[in-house]
Amino acid sequence: MASAAPPLFAWPWEILGNYKLAIYGVLMAKAMYSWCQQEDTWGLHIFIMCMLRLFMHQCWCSYTNMLYLTRNRLIVNKGVDFRQIDKEWHWDNFILLQGLVASVVFHIFPSSESVPLWNSYGAFAAILVHAAVSEPFFYTMHRCFHGDYFFTHYHSLHHSSPVPQPYTAGHASFMEHLVLTVVIGVPIFGSFLIGFGSIGLVYCYILTFDFLRCLGHSNVEIIPHQIFETIPFLKYILYTPSYHSLHHEEKDKNYCLFMPLFDALGNTLDKKSWDVHKQNSLSSGKNRMAPDFVFLVHIVDLSSAWHAPFLIRSIASHPYITRLHMLPLWPIAFISMLIMWAKSKVFLSSFYNLRGHLHQTWVVPRFGFQYFLPFAAQGINNQIEEAILRADRLGVKVISLAALNKNEALNEGGMLFVNKHPNLKVRVVHGNTLTAAVILNQIPVDVKEVFLTGSTSKLGRAIALYLCAKGVRVLMLTSSADRFRKIIKEAPIDRQKLLVQVTKYQAAQNCKTWIVGKWITPREQSFAPAGTDFHQFVVPPILRSRNDCTYGDLAAMRLPEDVLGLGCCEYTMERGVVHACHAGGAVHSLEGWTHHEVGPIDIDRIDLVWEAALKQGFRPVSRATRP
């Protein structure tokens, strides 16, 4: 039986879950009412401040996770996994709390209209009160929260996040944030009490407070060590991300809020703080660790661009879906697309670790539609080529091309780069061998006939040849007799009769197994008999228009259970699931294979690659479902 939570641990609105956002609505309604009634404007200021604080933390979180900028500045070089993201989901509770407290305070003590926009004396007073009251009070309370009882029952929640993040600053119990509300409120209240308060002071102090809290939890060392060498006493006035990360690592040192002076006075200053900071600062310009495997993707469209993990972490941690409330952001995505088209190069998006091997996802800064513009092809190939050469210089073992990056018409499935650079040490793979294996292993063993669209594509060819070799009759939908003849010549002579060219969907009206490699409309699906199983390798997936049929997922595999630091979903895939071509590249790396996997799929390797994937702990995830 689970024990009851200690007093003041849970948040009062915890039961509301995400519906707590209604509280922001209440604050906004109060602000608008006061403004319309020409009453005091503090309600409006409180709401604006809440929004600015949310924006502040979001900006810091985005910067921290812009790995193309911060990868060599990371202090804890681990990925933020789904468990931490879920734990920190309601990190903004403290903003709601302090907004409500501020509303109550200004309701009890209504301000006059004479409050100035700015008062320099008030700013000076707030700094003095912060240093003389808030800093020692926080230090004392923080040490108390590291006592056995309070740490076990309260503060351990904050320390449960293995990788400090800006959102981690807000991840704590209700009691702790009540204390922090006092810490942040005393300098403001003190300045107003002595008559030097101002509107500007409230904004500046609170946003500076949040900025420094985010800085300490950012896990990115951005403060150069030369500052402290030039002005030595400054290291006792301002902490650094490295300084606070040591507190999260060792837990019995570096308790201060922002000023290490109080750790020095309390004899809790970790003696290696400055050396660690200098080491992290010096290494910020160096490549610390080269990945073993790179998955090279591209952006799908304007909507899915917001699914990047460095933009909105909560969205990226779930499978991509179209969200109507994100539509107003499309103009920003469009402008970003134009900038990336003109200036951007391939960049690092995310990473995870698998058995001591670093796996990274790099992004070609191009959107899906650009791959179909004839004048853009050369530029895209240049981007892919530069990524391959960069991977080669870094010592990457395998780089896997995703989606349109391996388009046959663009670069012959990667063969263009291998032929152009015959001395590459990095292995270039398209991963389609495992994609074919995943699709083929979805087909029941007792199936005798299948209908195949996209039948002359790279994957279609491999699937047709594999199935006919197993004695399955394949109805290949294609209008190209030449391409069909080329494929049939590759089949064993005694199996060639099993490959049948068809040109209309009506030819499959008695076939209950459809393998879809080219997008089909609901009308075209209507020719399938009731009970048909639709298996597919087409992007985007076909519409599930038939209630009397089942639809398989796109070819994908679940990563092994010992994967570490995975915190974002791969496009529409579930958590922990990646496209089969991603898994194929990872298997290529883990197995230590030294050949390139480019051009046509080697039929003889399909079963071998499938067995290797299972051996490495990858698992199929496709399931047939009805709409």
C-alpha positions in Angstrom: 0.0 0.0 0.0 1.5 3.3 -1.0 2.2 5.7 1.9 0.5 9.1 2.0 2.4 12.1 0.8 3.8 14.3 3.5 2.1 17.6 4.3 2.5 20.3 1.7 4.3 18.0 -0.7 1.6 17.8 -3.4 0.3 20.9 -5.3 -3.3 22.0 -4.6 -4.3 21.8 -8.2 -2.5 18.5 -8.9 -5.8 16.7 -9.5 -6.5 19.1 -12.4 -3.5 17.8 -14.5 -3.2 19.8 -17.7 -6.5 21.5 -17.0 -4.6 23.7 -14.4 -4.1 26.0 -17.5 -7.6 27.3 -16.6 -5.9 29.1 -13.7 -4.0 31.2 -16.2 -7.3 31.9 -17.8 -8.6 33.2 -14.4 -5.6 35.4 -14.0 -6.1 36.7 -17.6 -9.8 37.4 -17.0 -9.0 39.3 -13.8 -6.4 41.3 -15.6 -8.7 42.2 -18.5 -11.6 43.1 -16.1 -9.3 45.4 -14.0 -8.0 47.0 -17.2 -11.5 47.5 -18.7 -12.8 49.0 -15.4 -9.8 51.3 -15.2 -8.9 49.9 -11.8 -5.3 49.3 -10.8 -3.2 47.6 -13.4 -1.4 45.1 -11.2 -3.7 42.3 -12.4 -2.5 42.9 -15.9 1.1 43.1 -14.8 0.9 39.9 -12.9 -0.5 38.0 -16.0 2.1 39.6 -18.3 4.8 38.6 -15.8 3.5 35.0 -15.8 3.7 34.8 -19.6 7.2 36.4 -19.6 8.4 33.8 -17.0 7.0 31.0 -19.1 8.7 32.4 -22.2 12.0 32.9 -20.2 12.1 29.2 -19.2 11.1 28.1 -22.7 13.9 30.1 -24.3 16.4 28.7 -21.9 15.2 25.1 -22.5 15.4 25.6 -26.3 18.9 27.0 -26.1 20.0 24.2 -23.8 18.8 21.6 -26.3 20.1 23.3 -29.4 22.9 20.7 -29.5 24.4 22.2 -32.7 25.3 25.1 -30.4 25.8 23.5 -27.0 27.0 19.9 -27.6 30.6 20.8 -26.6 29.4 22.8 -23.6 27.3 20.2 -21.9 28.3 19.5 -18.3 26.4 16.3 -17.8 26.8 14.6 -21.2 23.7 12.5 -21.1 20.4 12.8 -22.9 17.2 13.8 -21.1 14.9 10.8 -21.2 11.2 10.4 -21.3 11.1 9.6 -17.6 12.6 12.9 -16.7 10.4 14.8 -19.2 7.3 13.3 -17.7 8.4 14.0 -14.1 9.1 17.6 -15.0 5.8 18.0 -17.0 4.3 20.4 -14.5 7.5 22.4 -13.9 5.5 25.7 -14.2 3.5 25.1 -11.0 5.6 27.7 -9.2 4.7 30.4 -11.7 1.0 29.8 -11.0 1.6 29.8 -7.3 3.5 33.0 -7.3 1.0 34.6 -9.6 -1.8 33.7 -7.3 0.1 34.9 -4.2 0.9 38.2 -5.9 -2.8 38.6 -6.8 -3.8 38.1 -3.2 -1.2 40.5 -1.9 -2.2 43.3 -4.2 -5.8 42.6 -3.4 -5.2 43.0 0.4 -2.8 45.9 -0.1 -4.1 47.8 -3.1 -1.5 50.1 -4.6 -2.0 53.7 -5.4 -1.7 55.2 -8.8 1.5 56.9 -7.8 3.7 53.8 -8.2 6.4 55.0 -10.6 7.6 53.1 -13.6 11.2 53.0 -12.3 13.0 54.0 -9.1 16.8 53.6 -8.9 16.7 53.7 -5.1 14.3 50.8 -5.1 16.5 48.7 -7.4 19.5 49.4 -5.1 17.4 48.5 -2.0 16.2 45.3 -3.6 19.8 44.2 -4.3 20.8 44.9 -0.7 17.7 43.0 0.7 18.4 40.1 -1.6 22.0 39.8 -0.5 21.3 40.4 3.2 18.1 38.4 3.6 17.1 36.3 0.6 20.5 34.7 0.0 21.2 33.6 3.6 17.6 32.6 4.1 17.6 30.4 1.0 21.0 28.9 2.0 19.8 28.0 5.4 16.5 26.5 4.2 18.3 24.6 1.4 20.7 23.0 3.9 17.6 22.0 6.0 16.0 20.4 3.0 19.1 18.3 2.6 18.6 16.8 6.1 17.5 13.2 6.2 13.7 13.8 6.7 13.2 16.8 4.5 15.4 15.4 1.7 13.7 12.0 1.7 10.1 13.5 1.8 10.5 16.7 -0.1 13.8 17.7 -1.8 14.6 14.4 -3.4 12.0 15.2 -6.0 14.1 18.0 -7.3 17.2 15.9 -7.3 15.4 13.0 -9.1 16.2 14.6 -12.5 19.5 13.0 -13.6 20.3 15.8 -16.1 19.8 19.4 -14.9 17.6 21.4 -17.2 16.0 24.9 -17.0 12.7 23.2 -16.2 14.3 21.3 -13.4 14.5 24.6 -11.5 10.7 24.5 -11.1 10.5 20.8 -10.4 10.0 20.6 -6.7 7.4 20.1 -4.0 4.8 22.7 -3.0 6.5 23.4 0.3 9.8 24.2 -1.3 8.2 26.7 -3.6 6.4 28.3 -0.7 9.8 28.9 0.7 11.1 30.2 -2.7 8.1 32.5 -2.9 9.3 34.1 0.3 12.8 34.3 -1.0 11.7 36.1 -4.2 9.1 38.2 -2.5 11.1 39.8 0.3 13.3 42.1 -1.8 10.3 43.4 -3.7 8.1 43.8 -0.7 11.0 45.5 1.2 11.5 48.0 -1.6 7.8 48.9 -1.6 7.7 49.0 2.2 10.3 51.8 2.3 8.6 53.7 -0.5 11.0 52.9 -3.3 9.0 50.3 -5.2 8.3 50.5 -8.9 6.7 48.6 -11.7 10.1 48.2 -13.4 11.6 46.7 -10.3 9.0 43.9 -10.2 9.7 43.0 -13.8 13.5 43.3 -13.6 14.0 41.5 -10.3 11.7 38.5 -11.0 13.0 38.0 -14.6 16.6 38.3 -13.4 15.9 35.8 -10.6 14.4 33.4 -13.2 17.3 34.0 -15.6 19.9 33.0 -12.9 17.9 30.0 -11.8 17.7 28.8 -15.4 21.4 29.5 -15.9 22.3 27.3 -12.9 20.2 24.4 -14.1 21.0 24.8 -17.8 23.7 22.1 -17.9 25.5 24.3 -20.4 28.7 26.2 -19.3 28.5 29.6 -21.0 30.4 31.7 -18.5 34.1 32.0 -19.5 36.6 31.2 -16.8 38.7 34.3 -17.8 36.1 36.5 -16.1 36.9 35.1 -12.7 40.7 35.3 -13.4 40.3 39.0 -14.3 37.9 39.8 -11.4 38.6 37.1 -8.7 36.0 38.3 -6.1 33.3 37.9 -8.8 33.3 34.1 -8.3 31.9 34.6 -4.8 29.1 36.9 -6.2 27.8 34.8 -9.1 27.6 31.0 -9.4 27.9 29.1 -12.7 26.2 26.1 -14.2 29.2 24.0 -13.4 29.0 25.2 -9.8 25.4 24.2 -9.3 25.8 20.9 -11.3 28.3 19.9 -8.6 25.6 20.4 -6.0 23.2 18.1 -8.0 26.0 15.5 -8.4 27.3 15.5 -4.8 24.4 16.9 -2.9 26.3 18.0 0.2 28.1 21.1 -1.2 27.3 24.3 -3.0 23.9 25.1 -1.4 23.8 28.8 -2.3 21.1 30.5 -4.3 23.2 32.6 -6.6 26.2 33.8 -4.4 28.9 31.2 -3.5 30.0 33.6 -0.8 27.5 32.0 1.6 28.9 28.5 0.8 32.3 29.9 1.7 31.0 31.3 4.9 29.2 28.1 5.7 32.1 25.9 4.8 30.1 24.1 2.2 31.9 25.3 -0.9 33.2 22.4 -3.0 36.9 23.1 -3.4 37.0 21.8 -6.9 34.2 24.1 -8.1 36.5 26.6 -9.9 38.7 23.8 -11.4 35.6 22.1 -12.8 34.3 25.3 -14.2 37.6 26.1 -15.9 37.9 22.7 -17.3 34.3 22.9 -18.8 35.0 26.4 -20.1 38.2 25.4 -21.8 36.7 22.3 -23.4 33.7 24.2 -24.9 35.4 24.6 -28.3 36.5 21.0 -28.7 34.7 18.0 -30.1 34.5 15.9 -26.9 33.1 12.6 -28.4 32.4 11.4 -31.9 29.3 9.4 -32.5 29.4 5.8 -33.6 26.3 6.1 -35.7 24.5 9.0 -37.4 20.9 8.9 -38.7 20.6 11.7 -41.4 17.1 12.9 -41.6 15.3 15.9 -43.2 12.4 18.1 -42.1 9.0 16.7 -43.4 6.9 19.9 -43.6 6.1 23.2 -42.0 3.9 21.7 -39.3 6.2 18.9 -38.2 9.1 21.4 -38.0 7.8 22.3 -34.5 8.3 18.7 -33.5 12.1 19.3 -33.1 13.3 18.5 -29.5 15.0 21.9 -29.1 11.8 23.8 -29.8 9.0 22.5 -27.6 10.2 19.6 -25.5 6.8 18.4 -24.4 5.6 18.1 -28.1 8.7 16.3 -29.2 8.3 13.7 -26.5 5.1 12.4 -28.1 4.4 11.2 -31.6 3.9 13.9 -34.1 0.3 14.9 -34.9 -1.2 18.0 -36.5 -2.2 20.4 -33.7 -4.6 23.1 -34.7 -3.4 25.5 -32.0 0.1 25.4 -33.7 -1.3 26.7 -37.0 -0.6 30.3 -36.2 3.1 29.4 -35.9 3.3 28.4 -39.6 4.5 31.8 -40.8 7.5 31.5 -38.4 8.2 28.0 -39.7 8.0 29.4 -43.3 10.5 32.2 -42.6 12.8 29.7 -40.9 12.6 27.4 -43.9 13.7 30.3 -46.2 16.6 31.2 -43.8 17.7 27.5 -43.6 17.5 27.2 -47.4 19.8 30.2 -47.8 22.2 29.8 -45.0 21.9 26.6 -42.8 24.0 23.5 -42.9 23.4 20.0 -41.6 23.0 20.2 -37.8 22.7 17.9 -34.8 19.2 17.5 -33.4 19.2 14.7 -30.8 21.2 11.8 -29.4 21.0 8.7 -27.3 23.4 6.0 -26.0 23.2 2.3 -26.7 25.6 0.0 -24.9 28.3 2.7 -24.7 27.8 3.7 -28.3 26.7 7.3 -29.1 23.9 7.5 -31.7 23.0 10.9 -33.1 20.4 12.3 -35.4 21.6 15.0 -37.9 19.2 17.1 -39.9 19.5 18.2 -43.5 17.9 21.7 -43.4 15.5 21.0 -46.2 11.8 20.3 -46.2 10.1 17.4 -48.0 8.7 19.4 -50.9 12.1 20.8 -51.8 13.3 17.3 -52.8 10.9 17.4 -55.7 12.2 20.7 -57.0 14.6 19.9 -59.9 16.7 23.1 -59.3 17.1 22.1 -55.6 18.5 18.6 -56.1 22.2 19.6 -56.4 22.1 21.7 -53.3 20.5 18.9 -51.3 23.1 16.4 -52.5 25.8 18.9 -51.5 24.4 19.0 -48.0 24.2 15.2 -47.8 27.7 14.8 -49.2 29.1 17.4 -46.7 27.4 15.5 -43.9 29.0 12.2 -45.0 32.5 13.8 -45.3 32.1 15.4 -41.9 31.1 12.1 -40.4 34.1 10.5 -42.0 36.4 13.2 -40.5 34.9 12.7 -37.0 35.4 8.9 -37.2 31.7 7.9 -37.4 31.3 4.3 -38.2 28.0 4.3 -40.0 25.8 7.1 -41.4 22.3 6.0 -42.4 20.2 8.0 -44.9 16.6 8.6 -44.0 13.5 9.0 -46.2 14.2 11.3 -49.2 17.9 11.6 -48.5 18.3 8.3 -50.2 15.8 9.0 -53.0 16.8 6.9 -56.1 16.3 9.8 -58.5 18.4 12.1 -56.2 21.5 10.0 -55.5 20.8 6.3 -56.4 20.1 5.4 -52.8 23.5 6.8 -51.7 25.5 5.1 -54.4 26.5 8.5 -55.8 28.5 9.4 -52.7 30.2 6.0 -52.4 31.3 6.1 -56.0 32.5 9.7 -55.7 34.5 9.0 -52.5 35.8 5.4 -52.8 38.1 5.8 -49.7 35.4 6.6 -47.2 36.0 5.1 -43.8 32.4 5.8 -42.7 29.9 3.2 -44.0 27.0 4.7 -45.9 23.8 2.8 -45.6 20.2 3.3 -46.7 18.8 0.8 -44.1 16.2 -0.5 -46.6 17.3 -4.1 -46.2 15.8 -4.1 -42.7 12.8 -2.1 -43.9 12.1 -4.9 -46.4 12.6 -7.5 -43.7 10.2 -5.8 -41.3 7.5 -5.7 -44.0 8.0 -9.2 -45.1 7.8 -10.5 -41.6 4.4 -8.9 -41.2 3.1 -11.2 -43.9 1.6 -14.4 -42.5 3.4 -17.5 -43.6 0.3 -19.1 -45.1 -0.3 -16.3 -47.6 -0.2 -17.5 -51.2 -0.9 -14.3 -53.1 -0.2 -10.5 -52.5 -1.0 -7.3 -54.3 1.9 -4.9 -54.5 1.9 -1.2 -55.3 5.1 0.7 -55.8 6.3 -2.6 -57.1 9.2 -1.4 -59.2 10.7 0.8 -56.5 13.8 -0.3 -54.6 11.7 -1.8 -51.8 9.0 -3.1 -54.1 11.6 -4.9 -56.2 13.1 -6.6 -53.1 9.7 -7.6 -51.7 8.5 -9.0 -55.0 11.7 -11.1 -55.5 11.8 -12.3 -51.9 8.1 -13.4 -51.9 8.3 -15.2 -55.3 11.4 -17.1 -54.1 9.2 -18.3 -51.2 6.5 -19.5 -53.6 4.1 -16.5 -53.2 2.3 -15.1 -56.2 2.8 -11.4 -56.5 0.5 -9.1 -58.4 2.8 -6.2 -59.3 0.9 -3.0 -60.1 2.9 -1.1 -62.7 2.4 0.5 -66.1 6.0 0.1 -67.0 6.6 -3.1 -68.9 10.3 -2.4 -69.1 10.8 -2.1 -65.4 8.7 -5.2 -64.8 10.8 -7.2 -67.2 14.1 -6.1 -65.5 12.8 -7.4 -62.2 11.4 -10.6 -63.5 14.8 -11.5 -65.0 16.3 -11.4 -61.5 13.9 -14.0 -60.2 14.8 -17.7 -60.5 13.6 -19.2 -63.8 11.2 -21.6 -62.1 9.7 -18.8 -60.0 9.3 -16.1 -62.7 5.7 -17.2 -63.4 4.8 -16.0 -59.9 5.5 -12.4 -60.8 2.4 -11.0 -62.6 2.1 -7.5 -64.0 -1.2 -5.8 -63.5 -2.2 -2.3 -64.4 -5.5 -1.8 -62.5 -6.6 -2.1 -58.9 -9.5 -4.3 -60.0 -7.0 -7.1 -60.6 -6.7 -7.5 -56.8 -10.4 -7.6 -55.9 -10.0 -11.2 -54.7 -6.6 -10.7 -53.0 -6.7 -10.1 -49.2 -3.1 -9.1 -48.7 -2.1 -5.7 -50.1 1.4 -4.3 -49.7 1.2 -0.6 -50.4 4.4 1.1 -51.6 2.6 3.9 -53.4 -0.1 6.1 -51.9 -3.6 4.9 -52.7 -6.8 6.8 -52.4 -9.9 5.6 -50.5 -11.5 4.9 -53.8 -8.6 2.7 -54.9 -8.8 0.9 -51.5 -12.5 0.1 -52.2 -11.4 -2.5 -54.7 -9.9 -4.7 -51.9 -12.2 -7.4 -50.6 -13.6 -7.3 -47.1 -11.0 -8.5 -44.5 -8.0 -7.3 -46.5 -4.8 -6.6 -44.6 -3.1 -3.4 -45.8 0.7 -3.5 -45.1 2.5 -0.4 -46.1 5.9 1.3 -46.7 4.6 4.5 -48.1 5.1 8.0 -46.6 2.7 9.5 -45.6 0.7 6.5 -44.5 -2.5 5.8 -46.4 -5.9 6.9 -45.0 -7.6 4.2 -43.0 -10.9 4.4 -44.9 -12.2 0.8 -44.6 -13.8 -0.4 -41.4 -13.9 -4.0 -42.6 -10.1 -4.1 -43.2 -7.0 -3.9 -41.1 -4.1 -1.5 -41.6 -0.5 -2.1 -40.6 1.9 0.5 -39.3 4.9 1.8 -41.2 7.9 -0.4 -41.0 9.5 0.3 -37.6 11.3 -1.4 -34.8 11.5 -0.8 -31.1 14.9 0.1 -29.7 16.5 -2.3 -27.3 15.5 -1.8 -23.6 19.0 -0.7 -22.5 18.9 2.5 -24.6 19.7 5.5 -22.5 18.9 9.2 -22.8 16.1 8.9 -25.4 13.6 11.7 -24.9 12.1 12.5 -28.3 9.8 10.6 -30.7 10.8 10.0 -34.3 8.1 11.8 -36.3 4.9 9.7 -35.9 6.6 6.8 -34.1 5.7 5.8 -30.6 8.2 6.4 -27.8 11.2 4.2 -28.1 10.3 3.2 -31.7 12.3 4.2 -34.8 11.8 3.8 -38.5 13.2 0.5 -39.8 15.9 2.3 -41.8 17.1 3.9 -38.6 17.2 0.6 -36.9 19.0 -0.9 -40.0 21.8 1.6 -39.7 22.1 1.1 -36.0 22.3 -2.7 -36.5 25.0 -2.1 -39.2 27.0 -0.2 -36.6 26.5 -2.6 -33.7 27.4 -5.6 -35.9 30.5 -4.0 -37.1 29.8 -4.6 -40.7 32.3 -3.0 -43.0 30.4 -2.8 -46.3 28.3 0.1 -47.7 24.6 -0.6 -48.0 23.7 1.5 -51.0 21.9 1.0 -54.3 19.6 -2.0 -54.8 18.7 -4.2 -51.8 20.6 -7.5 -51.6 17.8 -10.1 -51.4 20.2 -12.6 -49.9 20.9 -10.4 -46.9 17.2 -9.7 -45.8 17.0 -12.7 -43.4 20.5 -12.1 -42.2 19.8 -8.5 -41.3 16.5 -9.4 -39.6 18.2 -12.0 -37.4 21.0 -9.6 -36.5 18.4 -6.9 -35.5 16.6 -9.4 -33.2 19.9 -10.5 -31.8 20.8 -6.9 -30.9 17.5 -6.5 -29.0 15.4 -4.7 -31.6 11.8 -5.8 -31.7 9.1 -5.4 -34.4 6.2 -3.2 -33.4 3.7 -3.3 -36.3 0.2 -4.3 -35.5 -2.8 -4.5 -37.7 -5.7 -2.3 -36.5 -9.1 -1.2 -37.8 -9.9 2.5 -38.2 
